[in-house]
Amino acid sequence: MDYACAAALALRHHPRADVLGMSMRRLPEFLLNVQGYEDITLLGIGLESNPALLETALARLAKRNVKIRWISALPLPETLPNSLREKLDTFVAGEGVLRLVEMVVAVEHLKFQVRHGQVPFNFQEIGSEEIGSDK
C-alpha cells in the first residue's frame, strides 16, 4: 500500500510521468530497450534478477544522460556489484517509503527553483554551520 501511495504522490508532482508496474525479472530487459525518458525512478522494485543485464542497461542509459533513481524501503542487496550501485541515485526509506518520496520530490523541486532563479529564500541568510546540522 505504501508503494502505491508513494507512486501517486510522485505522479502528483510529475503529472506527465508514466507509471508502470513491473517485476524485477522484467526490469533489466525493459531498461535495456526503453527510449524517450530523461528521468526514471524505480520505486520499490528489486534489482537482483539479472545484475549483469541491469548493469548493461544502466550504462546505456547513463551514456544518454538518463538519470536513474532507486527508491526503496529496503537497502540495496549486498550481492549487487559496486559498479552497478554507482549507476543509481539510491534513496532508502528509514521513515517509510511514502515520506522518502515526499522528501525526494521536495528536493527536486527546490533544485528546479534554484536552476530557474526562483529560490524561495535567501541562501546567504543561512549560516554555513547550520547546513547539514540536525537543527
N, C-alpha and C positions, 0 to 999 in steps of 0.2 A: 504494500500500500504506500509506503514512504516513497518508493521509486516512482510510482505513478503520479503522486502529488508533486514530487521534485521535477518530473518531466513537464507537468502542467505549469509549474512556476517558471521553468526555463522558457517554455513556449510563450508565456505571458510577456516576458521581457524580450523575446525574439520571435515576434508573431509570424514572420515569414519563414521560420525554420521548418524543416521536415523532421517529424518524429517517427522513427522506425523501430519496431520491435524486432529483436534478432537474438539468435542463440550464439553462444560463444563458439560453437562449431562452425557456423556460417560467417562469423565476423571477419576472419583473415581474408577469405576469398572476396567478400564484399568490398573491403578496404582496398584490396589489390586492383579492383576494377572500377571503383567509384570515380565519378567525374563531376565537375561543376560546383565544388564546395571550397570555401576558403577556411572554414572552421568546422571541426567535427568534435562533438562532445559525446564520449562514451559514458553512459550513465548506468552504473551497476551491472556491468557485463563482465564476465570472466574472460581472462586473456590466455588461459593455459592450453587450449585445444591444439594449436599448431603454432608454437612460438616462432619457428623459422619462417613460415609463410607470413605471419603477422609482422615480423621484423622487416621482411622484404617490402610488404605493403606500406609500412610506416616510412621506410626510407624513400620510396617513390613519392609518397605524399609530401615529405619534407622537401624533396627536390622541387616540388611545385609550390612551395611555401604555404602548404596547408597546415594550419595549427590543429594539433590533436590534443584534446583534454580528456583525462580519465578521472571520473568522479565515482567513488565507491564508499560504502560503509566499512569495507574490509581493506586491509593493506595489500599492496602488490604481492603476489605469491613469491616466496623465496626462490622458487625454481626458475623464475624469469631471468635471462641474462641481463647484465648491466647495459649492454649495447642496445637492448630493446627498451629498457627503462628510460634511457637518455632521450628517446624519441617521443616521450609522453610528458605533458604537463599533468602531474599527478596531484589529486586532492583526495585525502582520506577523511571521512566524516567521523570526527571524535564526538561531536554533539548530535549526530544524526544526519542522514543524507539530505533531508529537507533543509535544515539550517545551513549546511555546506553549500548547496546550490544557491541559496539566497545570498550567501556571502560572495561566492564567485561571480554571480550576476552583478552585485553591487560594485565590486572591484572593477569589472569590465566596463561598467557604466561610467565610473569615475575616470578610468583611463581614456575613454572616448571623450569625455568632457575636457580633460587636460589637452588631448591632441587637437581639439577644436576651439581652444581658448574659452571654454565655458566652465572654468573652475568655480565650484560653488563656495569656496572660501579662500583666504589668503594663506598660502603655504608659509610665507615668511613670518606669520604670527605664531607658528608652531615652532617651539624651540627644538633644536636637534636632540636634546636629551630626552624629549618626550616621544620621539619617533621610535617605535619598537618597544616602548615600555608597556607595562601591564596596567597603566592608569586607565 
